[in-house]
Amino acid sequence: MNDSVYVGNAGKDAALDRGWLLGHFKGHDDPRHSEDVEIKWGVHPPGDERAQWVEGEERTALLVLIDGRFRVELPGRSVLLAERGDYVVWGRGVDHSWYAEEESVVLTVRWPSVAGYRVPQ
């Protein structure tokens, strides 16, 4: 077995780490550890929302709708992702929040991978 290979299931693995599959928060000996990028498989029940806005964003993000209806709130703008494959990208310095209008699955890619944005449970 090659220790630099990991095979998993996004739905199962995401449930173990608040949706996150890859990023700085994985162990250094884990092939999913990265200081460059973070990837999240987010499964959100209807009405789920981020507990607080991300402020002082230092990363660029891409959020892709896999299934459902998902709203991303940006300063002065609300973006509705309603069709499979709809996506939004925002850059450094753009604060954000989100709300699941229906049960939704979204894939989020953020870069670089930096600590400091976790909302307390």
N, C-alpha and C positions, 0 to 999 in steps of 0.2 A: 504494500500500500504506500502510496506517495502522500506524505503529510502536507503537501501543498495543494491537495485536491480535497474539496468538500462537496458532497452531493446531498441535497436535502429537498424538502418540500416547503415552499414559502408559507403556506397556511399553517403548517405544524410548527416550523421553526420560529415564525413571527410571534406565535402565542407565548414563546419562552422569553421574549425580550421586548415587550411592548411594541411589537411589530418590526423591530429593526433586525435586518438580516446581515448588514455589513457596515463597518465603521470603526472609529477609534476605540469604541467601548468593548469590542471583542478582544479576547486575550491575544497577546503578541505571538503566541504559538499557533493561533487559529488562522487558517487561510482567509477567513472573513474579516480579519483585522485590516483596517486601512486608515491612514492619516489623510488620504486624498479625497475619499468619497464616502457617503453614507447612502444606504438603500433601505427603504422601509416598504413592507407589504402591509398596508393599513386596512383593516376590516372594521367598519364603523356601523353600529346600529342606527336606526332612524333617530334623529334628534341629538346624536353625539356631537359635541363641540369641544374645541380647544378651551381649556380652563382659563387661559389668559393669552393676550396677544404676545407674539414674539416681537421684542423691541431691540433695536440696535443690532439688527441682523448682519452677520459677517460672512454669510455664505450665499451662493447662488443656488436656486432650487428649481426643479422640474417636478410637477405633479401631474400624473396621467390617470384618468378615470378608466378603470377596468370594467366596473359595473356599478349601477346605481345612479344617484343624483347628488352631487357634492358641490358645496359653495365655498369658494376661497375669498376671504375678505382682505382687501388691500387698502391702504390709505386712499380714501376718496373713490374707491372702486370695488364693486362686488362682481366676481366672476363665477358664473354657473357652469359647471361641467355636467352635461346632461346626456351626451351620446358617448358610447364606448369609444375610447381613443381621444376624447377631448383632453386638452392639456393646457397648462399655464406655466410660464417660466417667469421668475422674478429674480432680481439681482441683489447684490450686497446693498445694505442700507434700506431695503424695503421691508417694513414691518408687515406682519400678517397674522391671520387667524383663519379658522375654518369651521364649517357646520355641515353635517350629513343630513340632507333633506329626506333621503330614503336610505335604506340599508345600502352601503357603498363599499366597494373595494377600490383602493387607490394605490398606485405605486409612486413613491417619492424618491427622488435622487437629489442629494445635496452635496455641494462641494465648496471648500474642503471640509473634512470631518474635524469639527472642533467641539470641545466640551462647553457646557454652560447654558444649554437651552432646555434642559429637562424641567418639566413642570412637576412639582411634588404631587404624589398620588394622594 
